[in-house]
Structure formats: C-alpha cells, structure tokens
C-alpha cells in the first residue's frame, strides 16, 4: 500500500509492530499462568474498550482475577514487565530519527492507558521531539475510525493532503488515504526491506 507524493510535511507513525514488536498475548498468558485461549476469550471483549480508554488493563485483570493464581498486583506487574521486554524494530527507529530532521513527526497509535509511558520510559520509543502524540485511549477513538484522523489533522496543523501515515495495518493506511491523507504500509515481517523502501521515497 503506497500513496505518496512530494507534498508531505507531517509524518504520523504507528507504534505497535512499527516502532516496536506487537505485544505477544501468548507470552502475557504464560506470564499469568493461563492458557492463551482462556486469556484471549476475555481479552477480546475488553480490547476495543481499552483502546478507547473506557477500560484499562487493570480493569481487565480485575475481570479475570478468579482465573489467576496470583494477586492482581502481581499480574499487572508481570504484564508491565512483558511490555518493557518488547523488542524494538531498530531499522525503523533509525529511520524515524533521520526523518525527524526533514519532517514534522507525530505518533498516532491505538494503545491502552499507561502503555505509552511504559514504552517511552523503557526506551522502546525514540526520544525525539514529537510535534503531536495522539493516543486512542486519550481521545476515545481508535484507528480506523474517522474521528481519530480528524483529531490528528487538527494537532498536525497542516492540511490532510500534507500528512503521511506509516502503519503496519493496511486498513489504517487505507482509512487515512480515504480521508485525504497519504499512506505507506510498514511490513514488520521484512523491516529492513520495508525501511529501505521508505528511505527511497522520503529521504
């Protein structure tokens, strides 16, 4: 998915599976001493609520406390430890620093309350000067909903056609293009190849 011209002034980046590896719920389940299927049955019910900030990981852990062999506090600590150990996607993080010299950079992410701070403080997100950080849990909307793109345009303070979204999910890129943005899909399975392609287009 590529839709880019030379009018780009502002680049929004996704976080999960773009700057850092996606959270592996299988590892979370293992940390909580639960089977993945058992965890996922409950997790899927809370996932979108957590993205939109109407529920939190703490609320989710509370909802499954009867299935846990540990305290709620220990479960949350293990969950957060798993987040801190996520692998960074180094080629993409290097690219972000290089892009920040030429473009305004923002983050546009579907994320749960508290997770951004965990990632940032653990050094999993590049420590550059971001011109906008749009977190779904703060604004109450999640990609690919139109409202979160509208909020992001206002924060970017440029026209829609001057914004580029780099995201690993094609539906999010397609939504941006539908709303007048430019878009590039990031292939987290082939990060070096994908980053080289982005470099050739943007730098």
VEXKE-697906 format. One record per residue: z, y, x of N, C-alpha, C in turn; residue number from 0; residue in three letters. Coordinates in steps of 0.1 Angstrom, whole numbers, plus 5000, padded with zeros to 4 digits. Example, Ala and Ser with C-alpha at 12.3 -4.5 7.8 and 13.67 -1.06 7.14 Angstrom:
2
+------+------+------+------+------+------+------+------+------+-----+------+
!  n_Z !  n_Y !  n_X ! ca_Z ! ca_Y ! ca_X !  c_Z !  c_Y !  c_X !  nr ! rest !
+------+------+------+------+------+------+------+------+------+-----+------+
! 5078 ! 4943 ! 5132 ! 5078 ! 4955 ! 5123 ! 5078 ! 4967 ! 5132 !   0 !  ALA !
! 5071 ! 4978 ! 5128 ! 5071 ! 4989 ! 5137 ! 5079 ! 5000 ! 5129 !   1 !  SER !
+------+------+------+------+------+------+------+------+------+-----+------+
This chain:
203
+------+------+------+------+------+------+------+------+------+-----+------+
!  n_Z !  n_Y !  n_X ! ca_Z ! ca_Y ! ca_X !  c_Z !  c_Y !  c_X !  nr ! rest !
+------+------+------+------+------+------+------+------+------+-----+------+
! 5000 ! 4988 ! 5009 ! 5000 ! 5000 ! 5000 ! 5000 ! 5012 ! 5009 !   0 !  UNK !
! 4989 ! 5020 ! 5009 ! 4987 ! 5032 ! 5017 ! 4981 ! 5043 ! 5009 !   1 !  UNK !
! 4987 ! 5054 ! 5008 ! 4982 ! 5066 ! 5001 ! 4987 ! 5078 ! 5009 !   2 !  UNK !
! 4980 ! 5082 ! 5019 ! 4984 ! 5093 ! 5028 ! 4973 ! 5102 ! 5031 !   3 !  UNK !
! 4975 ! 5115 ! 5031 ! 4966 ! 5125 ! 5037 ! 4974 ! 5134 ! 5046 !   4 !  UNK !
! 4968 ! 5144 ! 5051 ! 4974 ! 5152 ! 5062 ! 4982 ! 5164 ! 5056 !   5 !  UNK !
! 4986 ! 5164 ! 5044 ! 4994 ! 5174 ! 5038 ! 5009 ! 5171 ! 5038 !   6 !  UNK !
! 5013 ! 5160 ! 5045 ! 5027 ! 5156 ! 5045 ! 5036 ! 5166 ! 5052 !   7 !  UNK !
! 5046 ! 5170 ! 5045 ! 5056 ! 5179 ! 5051 ! 5070 ! 5173 ! 5051 !   8 !  UNK !
! 5072 ! 5164 ! 5042 ! 5086 ! 5158 ! 5040 ! 5084 ! 5143 ! 5038 !   9 !  UNK !
! 5092 ! 5136 ! 5046 ! 5092 ! 5121 ! 5045 ! 5106 ! 5116 ! 5040 !  10 !  UNK !
! 5105 ! 5108 ! 5029 ! 5117 ! 5101 ! 5024 ! 5116 ! 5087 ! 5029 !  11 !  UNK !
! 5128 ! 5082 ! 5033 ! 5129 ! 5068 ! 5038 ! 5138 ! 5060 ! 5030 !  12 !  UNK !
! 5135 ! 5048 ! 5027 ! 5144 ! 5038 ! 5022 ! 5154 ! 5034 ! 5033 !  13 !  UNK !
! 5165 ! 5027 ! 5029 ! 5174 ! 5022 ! 5039 ! 5174 ! 5007 ! 5040 !  14 !  UNK !
! 5177 ! 5000 ! 5029 ! 5177 ! 4985 ! 5030 ! 5164 ! 4979 ! 5032 !  15 !  UNK !
! 5162 ! 4971 ! 5042 ! 5150 ! 4964 ! 5046 ! 5139 ! 4974 ! 5051 !  16 !  UNK !
! 5144 ! 4986 ! 5055 ! 5135 ! 4995 ! 5061 ! 5142 ! 5000 ! 5074 !  17 !  UNK !
! 5154 ! 5006 ! 5073 ! 5161 ! 5010 ! 5085 ! 5171 ! 4999 ! 5089 !  18 !  UNK !
! 5176 ! 4992 ! 5080 ! 5185 ! 4981 ! 5083 ! 5181 ! 4969 ! 5075 !  19 !  UNK !
! 5185 ! 4957 ! 5079 ! 5182 ! 4945 ! 5072 ! 5188 ! 4945 ! 5058 !  20 !  UNK !
! 5182 ! 4939 ! 5048 ! 5188 ! 4938 ! 5035 ! 5201 ! 4930 ! 5035 !  21 !  UNK !
! 5210 ! 4933 ! 5026 ! 5222 ! 4926 ! 5025 ! 5219 ! 4912 ! 5021 !  22 !  UNK !
! 5224 ! 4902 ! 5029 ! 5222 ! 4888 ! 5026 ! 5233 ! 4883 ! 5017 !  23 !  UNK !
! 5231 ! 4882 ! 5004 ! 5241 ! 4878 ! 4995 ! 5246 ! 4864 ! 4997 !  24 !  UNK !
! 5238 ! 4856 ! 5004 ! 5243 ! 4842 ! 5008 ! 5254 ! 4843 ! 5018 !  25 !  UNK !
! 5253 ! 4853 ! 5027 ! 5264 ! 4855 ! 5037 ! 5276 ! 4861 ! 5031 !  26 !  UNK !
! 5274 ! 4870 ! 5021 ! 5285 ! 4875 ! 5013 ! 5292 ! 4864 ! 5006 !  27 !  UNK !
! 5285 ! 4855 ! 4999 ! 5291 ! 4844 ! 4992 ! 5299 ! 4835 ! 5001 !  28 !  UNK !
! 5293 ! 4833 ! 5013 ! 5300 ! 4824 ! 5023 ! 5313 ! 4831 ! 5027 !  29 !  UNK !
! 5313 ! 4844 ! 5030 ! 5325 ! 4851 ! 5034 ! 5335 ! 4851 ! 5023 !  30 !  UNK !
! 5331 ! 4850 ! 5010 ! 5341 ! 4850 ! 4999 ! 5344 ! 4836 ! 4995 !  31 !  UNK !
! 5339 ! 4826 ! 5003 ! 5342 ! 4812 ! 4999 ! 5337 ! 4808 ! 4986 !  32 !  UNK !
! 5325 ! 4813 ! 4982 ! 5319 ! 4810 ! 4969 ! 5305 ! 4804 ! 4972 !  33 !  UNK !
! 5300 ! 4796 ! 4962 ! 5286 ! 4792 ! 4963 ! 5277 ! 4804 ! 4959 !  34 !  UNK !
! 5266 ! 4804 ! 4965 ! 5257 ! 4816 ! 4963 ! 5253 ! 4817 ! 4948 !  35 !  UNK !
! 5250 ! 4806 ! 4942 ! 5246 ! 4806 ! 4927 ! 5258 ! 4811 ! 4919 !  36 !  UNK !
! 5270 ! 4807 ! 4922 ! 5282 ! 4812 ! 4915 ! 5283 ! 4827 ! 4916 !  37 !  UNK !
! 5281 ! 4832 ! 4928 ! 5282 ! 4846 ! 4931 ! 5271 ! 4854 ! 4924 !  38 !  UNK !
! 5259 ! 4849 ! 4925 ! 5247 ! 4856 ! 4920 ! 5247 ! 4857 ! 4905 !  39 !  UNK !
! 5252 ! 4847 ! 4898 ! 5253 ! 4847 ! 4883 ! 5260 ! 4860 ! 4879 !  40 !  UNK !
! 5271 ! 4863 ! 4885 ! 5279 ! 4875 ! 4882 ! 5273 ! 4888 ! 4888 !  41 !  UNK !
! 5268 ! 4886 ! 4900 ! 5263 ! 4898 ! 4908 ! 5251 ! 4904 ! 4900 !  42 !  UNK !
! 5242 ! 4896 ! 4895 ! 5230 ! 4902 ! 4888 ! 5234 ! 4910 ! 4876 !  43 !  UNK !
! 5245 ! 4907 ! 4870 ! 5250 ! 4915 ! 4858 ! 5255 ! 4929 ! 4863 !  44 !  UNK !
! 5260 ! 4930 ! 4875 ! 5266 ! 4943 ! 4880 ! 5256 ! 4951 ! 4888 !  45 !  UNK !
! 5246 ! 4945 ! 4893 ! 5237 ! 4951 ! 4904 ! 5232 ! 4965 ! 4900 !  46 !  UNK !
! 5225 ! 4966 ! 4888 ! 5220 ! 4978 ! 4885 ! 5230 ! 4989 ! 4881 !  47 !  UNK !
! 5242 ! 4984 ! 4876 ! 5253 ! 4993 ! 4873 ! 5258 ! 4999 ! 4886 !  48 !  UNK !
! 5259 ! 4991 ! 4896 ! 5264 ! 4995 ! 4909 ! 5253 ! 5005 ! 4915 !  49 !  UNK !
! 5241 ! 5002 ! 4914 ! 5230 ! 5012 ! 4919 ! 5232 ! 5025 ! 4912 !  50 !  UNK !
! 5235 ! 5025 ! 4899 ! 5236 ! 5038 ! 4892 ! 5249 ! 5044 ! 4892 !  51 !  UNK !
! 5259 ! 5038 ! 4899 ! 5272 ! 5044 ! 4901 ! 5281 ! 5043 ! 4889 !  52 !  UNK !
! 5277 ! 5035 ! 4879 ! 5286 ! 5033 ! 4868 ! 5296 ! 5022 ! 4870 !  53 !  UNK !
! 5294 ! 5015 ! 4881 ! 5303 ! 5004 ! 4886 ! 5303 ! 5004 ! 4901 !  54 !  UNK !
! 5313 ! 4998 ! 4907 ! 5314 ! 4998 ! 4921 ! 5316 ! 4984 ! 4926 !  55 !  UNK !
! 5314 ! 4981 ! 4939 ! 5316 ! 4968 ! 4945 ! 5331 ! 4963 ! 4942 !  56 !  UNK !
! 5340 ! 4973 ! 4942 ! 5354 ! 4970 ! 4939 ! 5355 ! 4964 ! 4924 !  57 !  UNK !
! 5348 ! 4971 ! 4915 ! 5348 ! 4966 ! 4901 ! 5342 ! 4952 ! 4900 !  58 !  UNK !
! 5331 ! 4950 ! 4908 ! 5325 ! 4937 ! 4908 ! 5335 ! 4926 ! 4913 !  59 !  UNK !
! 5341 ! 4929 ! 4924 ! 5351 ! 4919 ! 4930 ! 5362 ! 4917 ! 4920 !  60 !  UNK !
! 5367 ! 4927 ! 4913 ! 5377 ! 4926 ! 4903 ! 5372 ! 4916 ! 4892 !  61 !  UNK !
! 5360 ! 4917 ! 4888 ! 5354 ! 4909 ! 4877 ! 5354 ! 4894 ! 4881 !  62 !  UNK !
! 5353 ! 4891 ! 4894 ! 5353 ! 4876 ! 4898 ! 5365 ! 4872 ! 4905 !  63 !  UNK !
! 5376 ! 4879 ! 4904 ! 5389 ! 4876 ! 4911 ! 5394 ! 4862 ! 4908 !  64 !  UNK !
! 5392 ! 4858 ! 4895 ! 5397 ! 4844 ! 4892 ! 5389 ! 4833 ! 4899 !  65 !  UNK !
! 5378 ! 4836 ! 4905 ! 5370 ! 4826 ! 4912 ! 5372 ! 4827 ! 4927 !  66 !  UNK !
! 5380 ! 4836 ! 4931 ! 5383 ! 4838 ! 4945 ! 5395 ! 4831 ! 4950 !  67 !  UNK !
! 5395 ! 4827 ! 4963 ! 5406 ! 4820 ! 4969 ! 5414 ! 4830 ! 4978 !  68 !  UNK !
! 5412 ! 4843 ! 4975 ! 5418 ! 4853 ! 4984 ! 5421 ! 4865 ! 4975 !  69 !  UNK !
! 5428 ! 4875 ! 4981 ! 5431 ! 4887 ! 4973 ! 5419 ! 4896 ! 4972 !  70 !  UNK !
! 5419 ! 4905 ! 4962 ! 5408 ! 4914 ! 4960 ! 5406 ! 4922 ! 4973 !  71 !  UNK !
! 5417 ! 4927 ! 4979 ! 5416 ! 4935 ! 4991 ! 5409 ! 4927 ! 5002 !  72 !  UNK !
! 5413 ! 4914 ! 5004 ! 5407 ! 4906 ! 5015 ! 5392 ! 4904 ! 5012 !  73 !  UNK !
! 5388 ! 4902 ! 4999 ! 5374 ! 4900 ! 4995 ! 5366 ! 4913 ! 4998 !  74 !  UNK !
! 5372 ! 4925 ! 4995 ! 5364 ! 4937 ! 4998 ! 5363 ! 4939 ! 5013 !  75 !  UNK !
! 5374 ! 4936 ! 5020 ! 5373 ! 4938 ! 5035 ! 5362 ! 4929 ! 5041 !  76 !  UNK !
! 5361 ! 4916 ! 5036 ! 5351 ! 4907 ! 5041 ! 5337 ! 4912 ! 5037 !  77 !  UNK !
! 5335 ! 4917 ! 5025 ! 5323 ! 4923 ! 5021 ! 5319 ! 4934 ! 5030 !  78 !  UNK !
! 5328 ! 4944 ! 5032 ! 5325 ! 4955 ! 5041 ! 5322 ! 4951 ! 5055 !  79 !  UNK !
! 5329 ! 4941 ! 5060 ! 5326 ! 4936 ! 5074 ! 5312 ! 4930 ! 5075 !  80 !  UNK !
! 5308 ! 4924 ! 5064 ! 5294 ! 4918 ! 5064 ! 5284 ! 4930 ! 5065 !  81 !  UNK !
! 5287 ! 4941 ! 5058 ! 5278 ! 4953 ! 5058 ! 5277 ! 4959 ! 5073 !  82 !  UNK !
! 5289 ! 4959 ! 5079 ! 5289 ! 4965 ! 5093 ! 5282 ! 4957 ! 5103 !  83 !  UNK !
! 5280 ! 4944 ! 5100 ! 5273 ! 4935 ! 5109 ! 5258 ! 4933 ! 5106 !  84 !  UNK !
! 5253 ! 4941 ! 5096 ! 5239 ! 4940 ! 5093 ! 5230 ! 4944 ! 5105 !  85 !  UNK !
! 5219 ! 4938 ! 5107 ! 5210 ! 4941 ! 5118 ! 5202 ! 4953 ! 5116 !  86 !  UNK !
! 5201 ! 4962 ! 5125 ! 5193 ! 4974 ! 5124 ! 5178 ! 4970 ! 5127 !  87 !  UNK !
! 5169 ! 4977 ! 5121 ! 5155 ! 4974 ! 5124 ! 5151 ! 4985 ! 5135 !  88 !  UNK !
! 5152 ! 4981 ! 5147 ! 5151 ! 4990 ! 5159 ! 5138 ! 4998 ! 5159 !  89 !  UNK !
! 5126 ! 4991 ! 5158 ! 5114 ! 4999 ! 5159 ! 5113 ! 5010 ! 5148 !  90 !  UNK !
! 5118 ! 5007 ! 5136 ! 5118 ! 5017 ! 5126 ! 5127 ! 5029 ! 5129 !  91 !  UNK !
! 5139 ! 5025 ! 5134 ! 5149 ! 5036 ! 5137 ! 5143 ! 5045 ! 5148 !  92 !  UNK !
! 5136 ! 5039 ! 5158 ! 5130 ! 5048 ! 5169 ! 5119 ! 5056 ! 5162 !  93 !  UNK !
! 5112 ! 5051 ! 5153 ! 5101 ! 5059 ! 5146 ! 5107 ! 5071 ! 5139 !  94 !  UNK !
! 5118 ! 5068 ! 5132 ! 5125 ! 5079 ! 5124 ! 5128 ! 5091 ! 5133 !  95 !  UNK !
! 5134 ! 5088 ! 5145 ! 5138 ! 5098 ! 5154 ! 5125 ! 5106 ! 5159 !  96 !  UNK !
! 5114 ! 5099 ! 5161 ! 5102 ! 5106 ! 5165 ! 5096 ! 5114 ! 5154 !  97 !  UNK !
! 5097 ! 5109 ! 5142 ! 5091 ! 5116 ! 5130 ! 5099 ! 5129 ! 5128 !  98 !  UNK !
! 5112 ! 5129 ! 5131 ! 5121 ! 5140 ! 5128 ! 5117 ! 5152 ! 5136 !  99 !  UNK !
! 5110 ! 5150 ! 5147 ! 5105 ! 5162 ! 5155 ! 5094 ! 5169 ! 5148 ! 100 !  UNK !
! 5086 ! 5162 ! 5140 ! 5074 ! 5168 ! 5134 ! 5076 ! 5171 ! 5119 ! 101 !  UNK !
! 5084 ! 5163 ! 5112 ! 5086 ! 5164 ! 5097 ! 5100 ! 5166 ! 5093 ! 102 !  UNK !
! 5102 ! 5171 ! 5081 ! 5115 ! 5171 ! 5075 ! 5117 ! 5157 ! 5070 ! 103 !  UNK !
! 5130 ! 5152 ! 5072 ! 5133 ! 5138 ! 5069 ! 5144 ! 5137 ! 5059 ! 104 !  UNK !
! 5143 ! 5128 ! 5049 ! 5153 ! 5126 ! 5039 ! 5155 ! 5111 ! 5037 ! 105 !  UNK !
! 5165 ! 5107 ! 5030 ! 5168 ! 5093 ! 5026 ! 5168 ! 5093 ! 5011 ! 106 !  UNK !
! 5161 ! 5083 ! 5006 ! 5160 ! 5080 ! 4991 ! 5163 ! 5066 ! 4989 ! 107 !  UNK !
! 5175 ! 5063 ! 4985 ! 5180 ! 5049 ! 4985 ! 5187 ! 5044 ! 4973 ! 108 !  UNK !
! 5184 ! 5032 ! 4969 ! 5192 ! 5025 ! 4958 ! 5204 ! 5019 ! 4966 ! 109 !  UNK !
! 5216 ! 5024 ! 4963 ! 5227 ! 5020 ! 4971 ! 5240 ! 5021 ! 4963 ! 110 !  UNK !
! 5250 ! 5013 ! 4966 ! 5263 ! 5013 ! 4959 ! 5273 ! 5023 ! 4965 ! 111 !  UNK !
! 5282 ! 5027 ! 4957 ! 5292 ! 5037 ! 4962 ! 5299 ! 5031 ! 4974 ! 112 !  UNK !
! 5300 ! 5040 ! 4984 ! 5307 ! 5036 ! 4997 ! 5299 ! 5029 ! 5007 ! 113 !  UNK !
! 5288 ! 5024 ! 5003 ! 5280 ! 5016 ! 5013 ! 5273 ! 5025 ! 5023 ! 114 !  UNK !
! 5268 ! 5037 ! 5019 ! 5261 ! 5046 ! 5028 ! 5271 ! 5050 ! 5039 ! 115 !  UNK !
! 5283 ! 5053 ! 5035 ! 5293 ! 5058 ! 5045 ! 5296 ! 5046 ! 5055 ! 116 !  UNK !
! 5297 ! 5034 ! 5050 ! 5299 ! 5023 ! 5059 ! 5288 ! 5021 ! 5069 ! 117 !  UNK !
! 5276 ! 5022 ! 5064 ! 5264 ! 5020 ! 5073 ! 5264 ! 5032 ! 5083 ! 118 !  UNK !
! 5266 ! 5044 ! 5078 ! 5265 ! 5056 ! 5087 ! 5275 ! 5055 ! 5098 ! 119 !  UNK !
! 5288 ! 5053 ! 5094 ! 5299 ! 5053 ! 5103 ! 5298 ! 5041 ! 5113 ! 120 !  UNK !
! 5291 ! 5030 ! 5109 ! 5289 ! 5019 ! 5118 ! 5277 ! 5021 ! 5127 ! 121 !  UNK !
! 5270 ! 5032 ! 5126 ! 5259 ! 5035 ! 5134 ! 5246 ! 5027 ! 5130 ! 122 !  UNK !
! 5246 ! 5023 ! 5118 ! 5234 ! 5015 ! 5113 ! 5223 ! 5024 ! 5108 ! 123 !  UNK !
! 5226 ! 5037 ! 5105 ! 5216 ! 5046 ! 5101 ! 5215 ! 5057 ! 5112 ! 124 !  UNK !
! 5203 ! 5060 ! 5116 ! 5201 ! 5070 ! 5126 ! 5209 ! 5083 ! 5124 ! 125 !  UNK !
! 5216 ! 5088 ! 5133 ! 5223 ! 5100 ! 5132 ! 5215 ! 5112 ! 5136 ! 126 !  UNK !
! 5206 ! 5116 ! 5127 ! 5197 ! 5128 ! 5128 ! 5201 ! 5137 ! 5117 ! 127 !  UNK !
! 5195 ! 5149 ! 5118 ! 5198 ! 5159 ! 5107 ! 5189 ! 5157 ! 5095 ! 128 !  UNK !
! 5194 ! 5151 ! 5085 ! 5186 ! 5148 ! 5073 ! 5185 ! 5161 ! 5064 ! 129 !  UNK !
! 5173 ! 5164 ! 5059 ! 5172 ! 5175 ! 5050 ! 5176 ! 5172 ! 5036 ! 130 !  UNK !
! 5177 ! 5160 ! 5032 ! 5182 ! 5156 ! 5019 ! 5186 ! 5141 ! 5020 ! 131 !  UNK !
! 5196 ! 5138 ! 5013 ! 5201 ! 5124 ! 5011 ! 5203 ! 5121 ! 4996 ! 132 !  UNK !
! 5194 ! 5113 ! 4990 ! 5195 ! 5110 ! 4976 ! 5200 ! 5096 ! 4975 ! 133 !  UNK !
! 5212 ! 5094 ! 4970 ! 5218 ! 5081 ! 4967 ! 5218 ! 5078 ! 4952 ! 134 !  UNK !
! 5213 ! 5067 ! 4949 ! 5212 ! 5063 ! 4934 ! 5226 ! 5063 ! 4928 ! 135 !  UNK !
! 5236 ! 5059 ! 4935 ! 5249 ! 5058 ! 4929 ! 5255 ! 5072 ! 4926 ! 136 !  UNK !
! 5250 ! 5082 ! 4933 ! 5255 ! 5096 ! 4931 ! 5247 ! 5103 ! 4919 ! 137 !  UNK !
! 5234 ! 5100 ! 4918 ! 5226 ! 5107 ! 4908 ! 5225 ! 5100 ! 4895 ! 138 !  UNK !
! 5229 ! 5087 ! 4894 ! 5228 ! 5080 ! 4882 ! 5215 ! 5074 ! 4878 ! 139 !  UNK !
! 5205 ! 5074 ! 4887 ! 5192 ! 5068 ! 4885 ! 5188 ! 5061 ! 4897 ! 140 !  UNK !
! 5180 ! 5051 ! 4896 ! 5175 ! 5042 ! 4907 ! 5160 ! 5041 ! 4907 ! 141 !  UNK !
! 5155 ! 5040 ! 4919 ! 5140 ! 5037 ! 4920 ! 5137 ! 5024 ! 4913 ! 142 !  UNK !
! 5126 ! 5023 ! 4906 ! 5115 ! 5033 ! 4905 ! 5116 ! 5042 ! 4892 ! 143 !  UNK !
! 5128 ! 5045 ! 4888 ! 5129 ! 5054 ! 4876 ! 5124 ! 5068 ! 4880 ! 144 !  UNK !
! 5117 ! 5075 ! 4871 ! 5111 ! 5088 ! 4873 ! 5122 ! 5098 ! 4877 ! 145 !  UNK !
! 5133 ! 5098 ! 4871 ! 5143 ! 5108 ! 4873 ! 5148 ! 5110 ! 4887 ! 146 !  UNK !
! 5149 ! 5099 ! 4894 ! 5154 ! 5100 ! 4908 ! 5143 ! 5106 ! 4917 ! 147 !  UNK !
! 5130 ! 5104 ! 4914 ! 5120 ! 5111 ! 4921 ! 5119 ! 5126 ! 4918 ! 148 !  UNK !
! 5122 ! 5129 ! 4906 ! 5123 ! 5144 ! 4902 ! 5134 ! 5151 ! 4910 ! 149 !  UNK !
! 5145 ! 5144 ! 4910 ! 5157 ! 5150 ! 4918 ! 5153 ! 5151 ! 4933 ! 150 !  UNK !
! 5146 ! 5141 ! 4938 ! 5143 ! 5141 ! 4952 ! 5133 ! 5153 ! 4955 ! 151 !  UNK !
! 5124 ! 5155 ! 4946 ! 5114 ! 5166 ! 4948 ! 5122 ! 5180 ! 4949 ! 152 !  UNK !
! 5131 ! 5182 ! 4940 ! 5139 ! 5194 ! 4940 ! 5147 ! 5196 ! 4953 ! 153 !  UNK !
! 5152 ! 5185 ! 4958 ! 5160 ! 5185 ! 4970 ! 5151 ! 5188 ! 4983 ! 154 !  UNK !
! 5139 ! 5183 ! 4982 ! 5130 ! 5184 ! 4993 ! 5125 ! 5198 ! 4995 ! 155 !  UNK !
! 5124 ! 5205 ! 4983 ! 5119 ! 5219 ! 4983 ! 5105 ! 5221 ! 4988 ! 156 !  UNK !
! 5097 ! 5211 ! 4985 ! 5082 ! 5211 ! 4988 ! 5076 ! 5205 ! 4975 ! 157 !  UNK !
! 5063 ! 5206 ! 4974 ! 5056 ! 5201 ! 4963 ! 5055 ! 5186 ! 4964 ! 158 !  UNK !
! 5053 ! 5179 ! 4952 ! 5053 ! 5164 ! 4952 ! 5042 ! 5159 ! 4961 ! 159 !  UNK !
! 5031 ! 5165 ! 4962 ! 5020 ! 5160 ! 4970 ! 5022 ! 5161 ! 4985 ! 160 !  UNK !
! 5033 ! 5169 ! 4989 ! 5036 ! 5170 ! 5003 ! 5047 ! 5161 ! 5007 ! 161 !  UNK !
! 5051 ! 5152 ! 4998 ! 5062 ! 5142 ! 5001 ! 5056 ! 5128 ! 5003 ! 162 !  UNK !
! 5060 ! 5122 ! 5014 ! 5057 ! 5108 ! 5016 ! 5069 ! 5099 ! 5015 ! 163 !  UNK !
! 5068 ! 5088 ! 5008 ! 5078 ! 5078 ! 5007 ! 5075 ! 5066 ! 5015 ! 164 !  UNK !
! 5084 ! 5062 ! 5024 ! 5083 ! 5049 ! 5031 ! 5093 ! 5040 ! 5026 ! 165 !  UNK !
! 5089 ! 5029 ! 5020 ! 5099 ! 5020 ! 5013 ! 5093 ! 5006 ! 5014 ! 166 !  UNK !
! 5102 ! 4996 ! 5015 ! 5098 ! 4982 ! 5016 ! 5094 ! 4976 ! 5003 ! 167 !  UNK !
! 5097 ! 4982 ! 4992 ! 5093 ! 4977 ! 4979 ! 5081 ! 4984 ! 4973 ! 168 !  UNK !
! 5071 ! 4976 ! 4971 ! 5058 ! 4982 ! 4966 ! 5059 ! 4989 ! 4953 ! 169 !  UNK !
! 5068 ! 4984 ! 4944 ! 5070 ! 4991 ! 4931 ! 5076 ! 5005 ! 4933 ! 170 !  UNK !
! 5084 ! 5007 ! 4943 ! 5089 ! 5020 ! 4945 ! 5079 ! 5030 ! 4951 ! 171 !  UNK !
! 5071 ! 5024 ! 4960 ! 5060 ! 5032 ! 4966 ! 5050 ! 5036 ! 4955 ! 172 !  UNK !
! 5046 ! 5026 ! 4947 ! 5036 ! 5028 ! 4936 ! 5042 ! 5039 ! 4926 ! 173 !  UNK !
! 5055 ! 5038 ! 4923 ! 5060 ! 5048 ! 4914 ! 5059 ! 5062 ! 4920 ! 174 !  UNK !
! 5062 ! 5063 ! 4933 ! 5061 ! 5076 ! 4940 ! 5046 ! 5082 ! 4939 ! 175 !  UNK !
! 5037 ! 5073 ! 4941 ! 5023 ! 5077 ! 4940 ! 5019 ! 5081 ! 4926 ! 176 !  UNK !
! 5024 ! 5074 ! 4916 ! 5022 ! 5077 ! 4902 ! 5027 ! 5091 ! 4899 ! 177 !  UNK !
! 5038 ! 5095 ! 4905 ! 5044 ! 5108 ! 4903 ! 5039 ! 5119 ! 4912 ! 178 !  UNK !
! 5028 ! 5116 ! 4919 ! 5021 ! 5126 ! 4927 ! 5025 ! 5126 ! 4942 ! 179 !  UNK !
! 5034 ! 5117 ! 4946 ! 5037 ! 5116 ! 4960 ! 5027 ! 5109 ! 4968 ! 180 !  UNK !
! 5029 ! 5108 ! 4981 ! 5021 ! 5099 ! 4990 ! 5030 ! 5087 ! 4993 ! 181 !  UNK !
! 5025 ! 5076 ! 4997 ! 5033 ! 5064 ! 4999 ! 5028 ! 5055 ! 5009 ! 182 !  UNK !
! 5037 ! 5049 ! 5016 ! 5034 ! 5038 ! 5026 ! 5045 ! 5027 ! 5024 ! 183 !  UNK !
! 5040 ! 5015 ! 5023 ! 5049 ! 5004 ! 5022 ! 5053 ! 4999 ! 5036 ! 184 !  UNK !
! 5066 ! 4996 ! 5038 ! 5070 ! 4991 ! 5051 ! 5072 ! 4976 ! 5050 ! 185 !  UNK !
! 5066 ! 4968 ! 5059 ! 5067 ! 4954 ! 5059 ! 5078 ! 4949 ! 5069 ! 186 !  UNK !
! 5090 ! 4946 ! 5063 ! 5102 ! 4943 ! 5071 ! 5100 ! 4929 ! 5078 ! 187 !  UNK !
! 5091 ! 4921 ! 5073 ! 5088 ! 4908 ! 5080 ! 5080 ! 4910 ! 5093 ! 188 !  UNK !
! 5073 ! 4921 ! 5093 ! 5065 ! 4924 ! 5105 ! 5067 ! 4938 ! 5110 ! 189 !  UNK !
! 5080 ! 4941 ! 5114 ! 5083 ! 4955 ! 5116 ! 5075 ! 4962 ! 5127 ! 190 !  UNK !
! 5072 ! 4955 ! 5138 ! 5065 ! 4961 ! 5149 ! 5051 ! 4965 ! 5145 ! 191 !  UNK !
! 5044 ! 4956 ! 5138 ! 5031 ! 4959 ! 5133 ! 5031 ! 4970 ! 5123 ! 192 !  UNK !
! 5041 ! 4970 ! 5114 ! 5042 ! 4980 ! 5104 ! 5045 ! 4994 ! 5110 ! 193 !  UNK !
! 5054 ! 4994 ! 5120 ! 5057 ! 5007 ! 5126 ! 5045 ! 5012 ! 5134 ! 194 !  UNK !
! 5038 ! 5004 ! 5141 ! 5026 ! 5008 ! 5148 ! 5016 ! 5014 ! 5139 ! 195 !  UNK !
! 5014 ! 5008 ! 5127 ! 5005 ! 5014 ! 5117 ! 5010 ! 5028 ! 5112 ! 196 !  UNK !
! 5023 ! 5029 ! 5110 ! 5029 ! 5042 ! 5106 ! 5027 ! 5052 ! 5117 ! 197 !  UNK !
! 5029 ! 5048 ! 5129 ! 5027 ! 5058 ! 5140 ! 5013 ! 5063 ! 5141 ! 198 !  UNK !
! 5003 ! 5054 ! 5139 ! 4989 ! 5058 ! 5140 ! 4985 ! 5068 ! 5129 ! 199 !  UNK !
! 4992 ! 5067 ! 5118 ! 4989 ! 5076 ! 5106 ! 4997 ! 5089 ! 5107 ! 200 !  UNK !
! 5009 ! 5088 ! 5112 ! 5018 ! 5100 ! 5111 ! 5020 ! 5108 ! 5124 ! 201 !  UNK !
! 5017 ! 5102 ! 5135 ! 5020 ! 5108 ! 5148 ! 5008 ! 5110 ! 5156 ! 202 !  UNK !
+------+------+------+------+------+------+------+------+------+-----+------+
